């Protein structure tokens, strides 16, 4: 039984309305009914009655922004807290991939995220985490594990819309029986339209073809231009994150008119960046600043992401689509005045207030750092045999990206102890914290820039075991033990004192605070990272990726060193031949 | 468990391969595995072994054509017969809307069509008929009826991919409880991504908005340019059938670069047209002849229809997509050398043979013309009262389109009989034939051009009651009684003799012959239509639409005359005031 369509709930008069197919603004009055657009009236006639009349003041109306590849956990807050805040960024739909929480809390963690997402003012959808853990117990210890059967169960749950980034891209292109390979087999038979999202940095030519052969048709990772071209040539849907919004890439998109084939995405956004530069809106602004027409950048952050996710009901301002929209003062600066979800205002710049609320996942997952405190003995590297020089393995940090390379450093062994402090290195430890065996793996890093003190974190991709790195035992112990005391957090210690900390008590990943308050804490932590000398342009992020087993080349997990390309596990040191 | 991707089933070397995003051909070798594209190798390397090597001879490879709006019944053959033939037209996927058979045989007819479609060399999908019957028992008598519950049942059956054209477009935009309105309510809640296909000629402005508000986002009917523009402006997916492939429309598409927002479709194709001008390939050729670049026309007959139907697995030549493709000798003439479905050749111009086979729907629906034969008394128009002149209502046929207008003709009544043969008119009869009441409605037409004889058909949109029209009782009776004898068909009688006939014994709609043999019969029928003088450019089609209750303005059904816009039922004649 359909409705009386001669009556609208609301009309907003005097707008410049974005037209998707024409990629242009046009003057119109817009009628809304039951959360949908009813009529875009270009003649300013009075054909329908409306209960409420609103003066649009000549503002620009664009569809609500849609981010289809991102991880809420990167912002270190709960979905509820995240979505309440980011209404100001023009978001009205997101697809978040919750593999961080899944690595700690398993399927229950995912369900708690979905539940929290329901308490938000806009549509917070989820992707099924496809690689939890990213490798396996031989290589790292996670708290949670998502099997093929879990994925199949999740697929049918409300709020789940796609398979999240398939990250075992080198493994899955060869014959294998990984959980996600089994899941994809099921999906191929049952539902060939189901979106399977990819993650395949550096994959080209035949290897890329093999990955695509599995039906995985998108990628959001960082590429050079040749890699990017290959993705377009092979019919992939490209998701451009911040690192890909470069002059070269924007020029390439413009030249080829490739707007229908990509969308902007955020992937990971730390809370201080979120507050300072915005979210998807910030990336759209960046593209505009690099010469993309605003009307084109809007297209690829509203229409194309909706299309990729089969969201036929949104992404366009047209009759019958959800009335998800943003009003702008100015198009080129994308200055957001207000945001509407299903016709209701969820952000207004004039009435918005600071949020100092407290959020949780129904009180769950607040005891997930199951490690005893560490002591000096835990950090000692015992070497059997006589005094001598050995080759010690270290990760070389690259201050411009998140790649790590292997270096070997000759160090002296004296009385069975490795004298590492004679060298310009940091000692590192990764400690199993999910209540299995508390195993501690030790290692070294060079080139971080750290000159003093130590940093530690329970947020450490992807298994989120505890990670610590520093120049001396005292600060290393002080930092890591404070993380354990907090039941999760990121901590910097210097000269034996805690210099800055952020508490992440939910799963050791998320703050209980609002975005604003979390960002304020995080700013202090980032400043402390700077002060101890960590040089990387995004140092906290870089630190949390030193145990991530899907990016090249040498990483340290709770099981020790791992060559992530060959999946071999080299020792901490070796004899000089 | 995925497969060994270092081994292909087939490689076709030396091809010019169509690239969808670039809308260009590029030289490459193409590897196939298990019915999918595995690798498009532009370097002509030998990276993978293949069991079979094929020389592509420099031919042009394009994705298989996809027609998402058509009715197999229009070609008067079974799905099996249709698809076997049309492999030569480059088709590899169709979405057929079986409302003709549904109007005669109900849901069982639809299921029989699906079943027949499974015996074909390519994917023959179906749309759920949304308006069966198109009006209701007050206005016309159909054999079958599809309820909301039937639609919900069909929606979950294999091979059904969308809701077919919603044709009660004037009714459904006002509050109403039609079966399809109820169905759409269900779909909105359950599955907002489900494609709902529209049919809304002449609808513009607020009325069009109301139609879109229901979530129906496509239209394939005929429009002037302003109506077409409104469809694009409102974010609709436009389906261009033959009548819309005009210079004006093609110029408009080219000027606005609107390739992503439309596809070519065939809607209705009579068998002789199919054999002579082809199918979707013929429409693509026509667009090219009007100045559209072949590479662009290919895009909108492969990629965009797949997108509209959520067919993520096809429509692009890229790794992981179904290996549905066509090899061409020449791009601009679209000369088809061979067609492949899932990597297997289903048509080759060198080996193709004439088909003289016999097809049926498992022997079902061969007794659906449930009428007694007619006699002279049935055709007499009895008028009560004294001799006088009355105003007699007639349908004025327009030789350029399928619109009919009302005219009133003053005729003499003598001895209770209407002396219509003194006038340049044809008498018409529409006879209920689904076994209800055999009711006969009489009427008149002018302007058909018919000078002698009569034509009759059991194929008569949408209820497919029997229709007959002619200049004298003898030929009228001869024609209609032969249709009844044949248990369905289209027949022309002249001077008391059958001049031509085509038997349509399956549901009174479909021939049991192959496309070639059906076309041969049909050519004779069309020639006979020409010979008795029927002037319309597509006379047989025009004749079968004279009882169709969803096109303007005056039609004749088995219940009598109907104004199709106002849904009033005027009398055959009225007194002169």
Interface residues (C-beta under 8 A of the other chain):
Chain A: X1 X2 X3 X4 X5 X19 X20 X21 X22 X33 X36 X37 X38 X39 X40 X41 X47 X48 X172 X173 X174 X175 X176 X177 X181 X182 X184 X185 X192 X193 X195 X205 X206 X208 X209 X210 X211 X212 X213 X214 X215 X216 X217 X232 X233 X234 X235 X236 X256 X257 X258 X260 X261 X307 X310 X311 X312 X313 X316 X317 X318 X319 X320 X321
Chain B: X1 X2 X3 X4 X5 X19 X20 X21 X22 X33 X36 X37 X38 X39 X40 X41 X47 X48 X172 X173 X174 X175 X176 X177 X181 X182 X184 X185 X192 X193 X195 X205 X206 X208 X209 X210 X211 X212 X213 X214 X215 X216 X217 X232 X233 X234 X235 X236 X256 X257 X258 X260 X261 X307 X310 X311 X312 X313 X316 X317 X318 X319 X320 X321
